[in-house]
Amino acid sequence: MATIKRFEDIEAWQTARELAHHVYHISTKGAFSKDFALRDQMRRAAVSVMSNIAEGFESRTPGLFAEYLGRAKGSAGELRAQAYVAQDAGYLTPEQFELMKARCERCSGQISKFLSYLKTLKPSNLSMFQRGFNA
């Protein structure tokens, strides 16, 4: 398995970055760009996913990292719920909605798998927070 030395190496963070880019891109068009409340809330949720992964990793403590990963997973779910609102309001095409939903689900699944992996580590292996991850 690959060594994770920076938060940018985490697959879930990479997916979250793609998701945030997608949200920013589609929310600059048409009526969506004028619905400031929904647009801004979706942007905050998307940024929250990647930010919580990064902040947790940089905390360098296993318990805090797991807590931040849980928050990131929650933000991915929040964004997926908001995508339904955007679709129902007519802001998203069916293709845009499906892509956003799939990316949210993918990111959430990656976070879940990473959390499961972290739970399998023995205390003696948790020193990886000082050197990087072997994941």
C-alpha positions in Angstrom: 0.0 0.0 0.0 1.1 3.6 -0.6 2.5 5.7 2.1 0.5 8.8 3.0 2.8 11.6 4.0 0.5 14.6 3.3 -3.2 15.0 3.4 -3.1 15.6 -0.4 -2.1 11.9 -0.7 -5.4 10.7 0.8 -7.8 9.5 -1.9 -10.9 10.8 -0.1 -9.3 14.3 0.0 -8.6 14.1 -3.7 -12.3 13.1 -4.4 -13.4 15.9 -2.1 -11.4 18.4 -4.1 -13.0 17.2 -7.3 -16.4 17.5 -5.6 -15.7 21.1 -4.5 -14.5 22.0 -7.9 -17.7 20.6 -9.4 -19.9 22.5 -6.9 -18.2 25.8 -7.6 -18.4 25.2 -11.3 -22.1 24.4 -11.6 -23.2 27.0 -9.0 -21.9 29.9 -11.1 -24.5 29.4 -13.8 -28.0 30.6 -14.3 -30.6 30.8 -11.5 -28.4 28.7 -9.3 -25.8 31.5 -9.1 -28.6 33.9 -7.8 -29.8 31.5 -5.0 -27.2 32.8 -2.6 -28.4 30.7 0.4 -28.3 27.3 -1.3 -25.3 28.1 -3.5 -23.2 29.3 -0.5 -24.4 26.4 1.8 -23.4 23.8 -0.9 -20.1 25.5 -1.4 -19.4 25.5 2.4 -20.4 21.8 2.7 -18.1 20.9 -0.2 -15.2 22.8 1.2 -15.9 21.3 4.7 -15.3 17.8 3.4 -11.8 18.5 2.1 -11.0 20.9 5.0 -11.9 18.4 7.7 -9.8 15.7 6.1 -6.9 18.0 6.0 -7.3 19.5 9.5 -7.7 16.0 11.0 -4.6 14.7 9.3 -2.6 17.7 10.4 -3.7 17.3 14.0 -1.4 14.2 14.1 -3.5 12.5 16.8 -5.4 9.4 15.9 -8.5 10.2 17.9 -8.8 13.7 16.6 -8.2 12.6 13.1 -11.0 10.0 13.3 -13.3 12.8 14.7 -12.5 15.1 11.8 -13.0 12.2 9.3 -16.5 11.8 10.8 -17.2 15.4 10.3 -16.0 15.2 6.7 -18.3 12.2 6.1 -21.2 14.2 7.6 -20.5 17.1 5.3 -20.5 14.8 2.3 -24.0 13.6 3.4 -25.1 17.2 3.9 -24.0 18.1 0.4 -25.7 15.1 -1.1 -29.0 16.2 0.6 -28.5 19.7 -0.8 -28.0 18.3 -4.3 -31.6 17.0 -4.1 -32.8 20.5 -3.2 -30.8 22.0 -6.1 -32.2 19.3 -8.5 -35.8 19.9 -7.3 -35.3 23.7 -7.8 -34.3 23.1 -11.4 -30.7 24.2 -10.9 -29.1 20.9 -11.8 -29.6 18.8 -14.9 -30.1 15.1 -14.3 -26.5 14.4 -15.3 -25.1 17.1 -13.0 -27.2 15.7 -10.1 -26.1 12.1 -10.7 -22.4 13.2 -11.0 -22.6 15.2 -7.7 -24.5 12.4 -5.9 -22.0 9.8 -7.1 -19.0 11.9 -6.0 -20.6 12.5 -2.6 -21.2 8.7 -2.2 -17.7 7.8 -3.4 -16.1 10.3 -1.0 -18.2 9.1 1.9 -17.4 5.5 1.1 -13.6 6.3 0.9 -13.8 8.1 4.3 -15.6 5.1 5.8 -13.0 2.7 4.5 -10.2 4.9 5.8 -11.8 5.1 9.2 -12.2 1.3 9.3 -8.5 0.9 8.4 -7.5 3.3 11.1 -9.5 1.3 13.7 -7.5 -1.9 12.8 -4.1 -0.3 13.7 -2.4 -1.4 16.8 -1.3 1.3 19.3 2.3 0.6 18.4 1.5 1.5 14.7 -0.1 4.8 15.6 3.3 6.4 15.6 2.7 6.8 11.9 1.1 10.1 12.8 4.7 11.3 13.4 6.1 9.9 10.1 3.2 9.5 7.7 0.7 6.7 7.0 1.3 3.3 5.5 -2.2 2.8 4.1 
